[in-house]
Amino acid sequence: MGANKLLLSIFGILYLLVIGDCVSTYLCLTTFNDGYTAWEGNLVSAWLFQQLGLIPGLGAMLVAKALGIVILNVLSKRSRSNYVVVLVGMIGAVLITGYVNYNNWYVYSHLIS
């Protein structure tokens, strides 16, 4: 697999994880259970949801993260060192967003049980 295809694959995986994060956040924040309460742990996201509402806030997050991925893809093509920095950063972002997804779906599973 070429270097560009590897990075594009990581961008794709990251964006799928971002979508999973948005879906699971929506489900966690809209599912009510008397014994368990969910809240947004990211202060920036919580502020955005208060300002715009949950669904518009999630939409704004999706758009912002998509733009970030596009910008990083453009920057990664400027030099080999940019490529390496973006690649390492994206691997970290995949790991962090993967953990956020795991945590959100774990919380949601407790809310519906």
Phi, psi and omega per residue, in radians:
M1 nan 2.319 3.140
G2 -1.244 2.850 -3.101
A3 -1.052 -0.750 -3.116
N4 -1.172 -0.691 3.122
K5 -1.149 -0.639 3.098
L6 -1.071 -0.860 -3.122
L7 -1.136 -0.723 3.099
L8 -1.094 -0.645 3.085
S9 -1.116 -0.736 3.120
I10 -1.147 -0.710 3.068
F11 -1.038 -0.753 3.127
G12 -1.094 -0.792 3.108
I13 -1.065 -0.774 3.141
L14 -1.069 -0.764 -3.105
Y15 -1.186 -0.620 3.041
L16 -1.101 -0.679 3.081
L17 -1.157 -0.635 3.091
V18 -1.107 -0.753 3.088
I19 -1.080 -0.766 3.088
G20 -1.060 -0.662 3.093
D21 -1.111 -0.780 3.140
C22 -1.130 -0.770 3.132
V23 -1.108 -0.822 -3.113
S24 -1.195 -0.608 3.065
T25 -1.099 -0.797 3.108
Y26 -1.014 -0.833 -3.113
L27 -1.108 -0.731 -3.138
C28 -1.134 -0.708 -3.061
L29 -1.436 -0.211 3.140
T30 -1.956 -0.061 3.115
T31 -1.704 2.181 -3.083
F32 -1.830 2.445 3.123
N33 -2.552 2.228 -3.068
D34 -1.050 -0.554 -3.054
G35 -1.667 -0.043 -3.018
Y36 -2.553 2.287 -3.127
T37 -2.079 2.362 3.083
A38 -1.930 2.554 3.079
W39 -2.500 2.823 3.127
E40 -1.378 2.118 -3.112
G41 -1.449 -0.384 3.132
N42 -1.494 2.022 -3.056
L43 -1.105 -0.620 3.112
V44 -1.155 -0.785 3.112
S45 -1.116 -0.750 3.124
A46 -1.033 -0.750 3.105
W47 -1.097 -0.769 3.139
L48 -1.071 -0.729 3.125
F49 -1.142 -0.632 3.101
Q50 -1.186 -0.641 -3.099
Q51 -1.336 -0.756 -3.019
L52 -1.826 -0.368 -2.958
G53 1.759 2.828 -3.031
L54 -1.129 -0.969 -3.064
I55 -1.166 -0.827 3.068
P56 -1.083 -0.624 3.104
G57 -1.117 -0.749 3.090
L58 -1.132 -0.683 3.087
G59 -1.103 -0.743 3.106
A60 -1.097 -0.673 3.100
M61 -1.122 -0.745 3.118
L62 -1.062 -0.773 -3.135
V63 -1.150 -0.799 -3.124
A64 -1.075 -0.734 -3.132
K65 -1.235 -0.599 3.068
A66 -1.128 -0.758 3.098
L67 -1.097 -0.694 3.088
G68 -1.064 -0.725 3.124
I69 -1.137 -0.731 3.117
V70 -1.100 -0.791 3.129
I71 -1.073 -0.776 3.117
L72 -1.111 -0.629 3.094
N73 -1.107 -0.752 3.110
V74 -1.114 -0.799 3.136
L75 -1.092 -0.610 -3.094
S76 -1.154 -0.374 -3.099
K77 -1.537 -0.087 -3.079
R78 -1.346 -0.609 3.123
S79 -2.774 2.850 3.127
R80 -1.105 -0.692 -3.134
S81 -1.174 -0.670 3.046
N82 -1.050 -0.750 -3.141
Y83 -1.014 -0.827 -3.102
V84 -1.117 -0.770 -3.141
V85 -1.102 -0.789 3.130
V86 -1.127 -0.732 3.130
L87 -1.050 -0.850 3.137
V88 -1.102 -0.744 3.113
G89 -1.089 -0.698 -3.126
M90 -1.221 -0.628 3.065
I91 -1.094 -0.742 3.073
G92 -1.089 -0.728 3.135
A93 -1.129 -0.665 3.087
V94 -1.103 -0.763 -3.140
L95 -1.122 -0.790 -3.131
I96 -1.154 -0.814 -3.124
T97 -1.175 -0.580 3.048
G98 -1.098 -0.731 3.100
Y99 -1.131 -0.730 3.112
V100 -1.052 -0.746 3.096
N101 -1.067 -0.830 3.132
Y102 -0.981 -0.839 -3.112
N103 -1.104 -0.793 -3.136
N104 -1.086 -0.783 -3.135
W105 -1.200 -0.529 3.057
Y106 -1.128 -0.827 3.112
V107 -1.078 -0.778 -3.133
Y108 -1.070 -0.685 3.121
S109 -1.083 -0.562 3.089
H110 -1.335 -0.549 3.127
L111 -1.188 -0.607 -3.081
I112 -1.613 -0.103 -3.139
S113 -1.653 nan nan
